[in-house]
Amino acid sequence: MNRLSPGIALFLAWPWGCTDGAEIPPVEIGGPNGARLMNGQARSPSEAYENAYAQLTRAHYNVHRNLDARGQNQLGATDAMALIIRCLETMQSCVASADRGLFNPYIARYTGWQKDIEHGTWGGAFLSDLERTEREVKSRFNPGSVHVLAEFGGAAKPEPIPVKTQEPPFFADKVEVPVLKKPDGPEAPKQPVVDAPVVNPAATLKLLYQAWDRAHDELVAAYKDKKDCTPKYEGVIAALRLLKGQHGVEQADFLQIYLNYYADISEKTKTFTALPEKTTEKDILDELDVAARVIRKRFNPDK
């Protein structure tokens, strides 16, 4: 593969500053199979689209957080807005040519807002407009409601997704392990050492997947019934973390995206006890459905 020949390859690297500190790997354009990531993160247009969509919630949150009047970080807000734009461009590149124009008004709107933040001219109803547009984008371009390309074409350009490596908080109950005193008198006879049974790695993956799958459905049911969702949410996170630990770097990075995704939903809903302004219960259920659909498609061992 020629990496530097003019007209054959183009490399794009996007270092993101204060937002998540992640660097976006390069994309090769014009290879024998069209566009592809040089690090192999996104293996299909649907995967690239879903990863980009999953980053929108955190990126919007970072814009709000960095423009908070109590401690504004203009550079952080600019970087977060830039990430939103790149995610939309990625999603746009993964759909058919006839549908790409639907993204242009939103990309233009966010680009204008990015300049406003850079110049310090944002204000008024900006944050309200940003919230409203976020809801529009996530509803209109939900992965379940768009037609994504089956494979990368010559002009399609998947976007490498910056993965925030910090996992969402998960607090297990603190367990005190008692210190056992050595009993007085003669030692008990030693028990024979028995080799631990060998565990099939495939069986481990299947059990962990089933644990997450069940925990997700229990979280959705608890939310619909307006019950305490905290233990169900913690079950989802614990199962995904264990599943992540059984995979290599590429799959683990993919699961980290959705660990962050669950954490974003939990954070904005105060662990599923409140609705953000102008957000409905169906909106939250739709967001949970995105995570379930993506993870089930990629990790279900029976498919």
SVG drawing of the C-alpha trace seen along z (x, -y; Angstrom):
<svg xmlns="http://www.w3.org/2000/svg" viewBox="-44 -38 49 73">
<polyline fill="none" stroke="black" stroke-width="0.4" points="0.0,0.0 1.4,-3.4 0.9,-5.8 2.5,-9.0 1.8,-8.9 -0.2,-12.0 -3.8,-11.1 -3.5,-7.6 -3.5,-8.1 -4.5,-10.9 -3.9,-10.7 -6.0,-12.6 -5.0,-12.9 -7.0,-15.0 -5.5,-15.6 -8.2,-16.7 -7.1,-19.1 -8.8,-19.6 -11.9,-17.5 -10.7,-14.0 -7.1,-14.2 -7.4,-11.5 -5.8,-11.4 -7.7,-10.3 -5.8,-7.8 -5.2,-8.4 -7.6,-7.5 -6.4,-6.2 -8.3,-7.4 -8.2,-5.8 -6.8,-2.4 -7.9,0.8 -11.0,1.0 -11.8,-2.7 -11.4,-4.5 -10.4,-2.6 -8.9,-3.4 -5.1,-2.8 -5.5,-1.3 -8.5,0.9 -10.9,-0.4 -14.0,-0.7 -14.4,2.3 -17.6,1.3 -19.7,-1.9 -22.3,-0.8 -19.6,-0.4 -18.0,-3.8 -21.5,-5.4 -22.5,-3.9 -19.3,-4.8 -19.6,-8.4 -23.2,-8.6 -22.3,-7.3 -19.8,-10.2 -22.4,-12.9 -23.9,-12.9 -20.5,-13.3 -19.4,-16.0 -22.5,-18.0 -22.1,-17.7 -18.5,-18.9 -19.7,-22.0 -22.2,-22.8 -19.7,-22.0 -16.9,-24.1 -19.3,-27.1 -20.6,-27.0 -20.4,-30.5 -18.7,-29.2 -15.6,-28.2 -15.5,-28.7 -13.0,-26.9 -13.4,-28.4 -10.7,-26.1 -12.4,-23.0 -15.8,-24.1 -14.2,-24.7 -12.6,-21.3 -15.9,-19.6 -17.8,-21.5 -15.1,-20.4 -15.7,-16.8 -19.4,-17.1 -18.7,-18.4 -16.3,-15.5 -18.8,-12.9 -21.5,-14.4 -19.1,-14.3 -18.3,-10.7 -21.9,-9.8 -22.5,-11.7 -19.8,-9.8 -21.3,-6.4 -24.7,-6.9 -25.8,-6.9 -24.9,-10.0 -28.6,-10.9 -28.9,-11.2 -25.7,-13.1 -27.3,-16.5 -29.5,-16.0 -26.4,-16.5 -25.2,-19.8 -27.5,-22.2 -26.5,-20.7 -22.8,-20.7 -23.1,-24.4 -24.9,-25.3 -22.3,-23.6 -19.5,-25.2 -21.0,-28.6 -21.4,-28.0 -17.7,-26.8 -16.6,-30.2 -18.9,-32.0 -17.2,-30.2 -13.7,-30.9 -14.5,-34.6 -16.4,-34.7 -19.6,-36.0 -21.9,-33.2 -24.6,-34.0 -28.3,-34.6 -30.3,-31.5 -27.2,-29.6 -27.2,-26.7 -31.0,-26.3 -30.5,-26.1 -27.7,-23.6 -29.9,-21.3 -32.8,-21.5 -30.4,-20.8 -28.8,-17.9 -32.3,-16.3 -33.0,-16.9 -29.8,-15.3 -30.0,-12.3 -33.6,-11.6 -33.2,-12.2 -29.9,-10.3 -30.5,-7.5 -28.6,-4.4 -31.9,-2.6 -33.6,-5.1 -31.0,-5.7 -29.8,-3.6 -26.0,-3.1 -23.8,-1.8 -23.1,1.9 -19.4,1.3 -16.9,-1.5 -16.9,-3.0 -14.2,-5.0 -15.6,-8.3 -16.8,-7.2 -14.5,-8.3 -15.1,-6.6 -14.0,-8.6 -11.8,-7.1 -13.5,-7.7 -11.6,-9.1 -12.1,-6.7 -12.0,-8.2 -10.0,-5.7 -11.4,-6.6 -14.1,-4.2 -17.4,-5.5 -17.5,-5.4 -18.6,-2.2 -18.7,-1.8 -18.9,1.7 -19.8,2.3 -16.8,2.2 -16.0,5.6 -13.8,6.0 -11.8,9.2 -11.3,10.6 -7.8,11.6 -7.8,15.2 -5.6,16.1 -3.6,19.2 -5.1,21.7 -3.1,23.0 -2.1,26.6 -0.9,29.0 -1.4,28.0 -4.3,29.7 -3.2,32.1 -2.8,30.4 -5.4,31.1 -4.2,32.5 -3.9,29.9 -6.5,30.3 -6.0,28.6 -8.6,26.0 -10.9,27.0 -10.0,25.5 -12.4,22.8 -13.2,22.6 -12.6,18.9 -15.6,19.1 -17.8,20.1 -16.5,17.2 -17.3,14.7 -20.8,16.2 -21.5,16.0 -20.3,12.4 -22.3,11.4 -25.4,13.1 -24.9,11.2 -24.7,7.9 -27.7,8.8 -29.9,9.7 -28.7,6.6 -29.5,4.3 -33.1,5.6 -33.5,5.4 -32.3,1.8 -34.8,0.9 -37.6,2.7 -36.8,0.9 -36.7,-2.5 -40.1,-1.8 -41.6,-0.8 -40.0,-3.9 -38.1,-1.7 -34.6,-2.3 -32.3,-1.8 -29.0,-2.2 -28.3,1.6 -29.4,2.4 -27.1,-0.2 -24.2,1.0 -24.9,4.5 -24.7,3.3 -21.4,1.5 -19.9,4.4 -20.8,7.0 -19.4,4.7 -16.2,4.1 -15.6,7.8 -16.5,8.5 -14.1,5.7 -11.3,7.4 -11.7,10.6 -11.0,8.9 -8.0,7.5 -7.4,3.8 -9.7,3.2 -12.8,4.8 -12.0,3.4 -11.8,-0.1 -15.2,0.5 -16.7,1.6 -15.2,-1.4 -17.2,-3.7 -20.4,-2.1 -19.3,-2.1 -18.9,-5.9 -22.2,-6.0 -24.1,-4.3 -22.3,-6.6 -23.4,-9.7 -27.1,-8.7 -26.8,-7.9 -25.2,-11.2 -27.6,-13.4 -30.6,-11.5 -29.1,-11.5 -29.0,-7.7 -32.4,-7.4 -34.3,-9.5 -34.8,-12.7 -35.3,-13.9 -33.2,-16.6 -35.2,-19.6 -37.4,-18.9 -36.4,-15.2 -39.0,-12.4 -38.8,-9.0 -39.0,-7.6 -35.8,-9.6 -33.9,-7.8 -35.3,-4.4 -34.3,-5.1 -30.7,-5.9 -30.5,-2.7 -31.8,-0.8 -28.9,-2.1 -26.4,-0.6 -28.2,2.7 -28.6,3.0 -24.9,2.3 -23.5,4.6 -25.8,7.4 -24.9,7.2 -21.2,7.3 -20.7,9.5 -23.6,12.0 -21.7,15.4 -24.7,17.2 -24.6,15.1"/>
</svg>
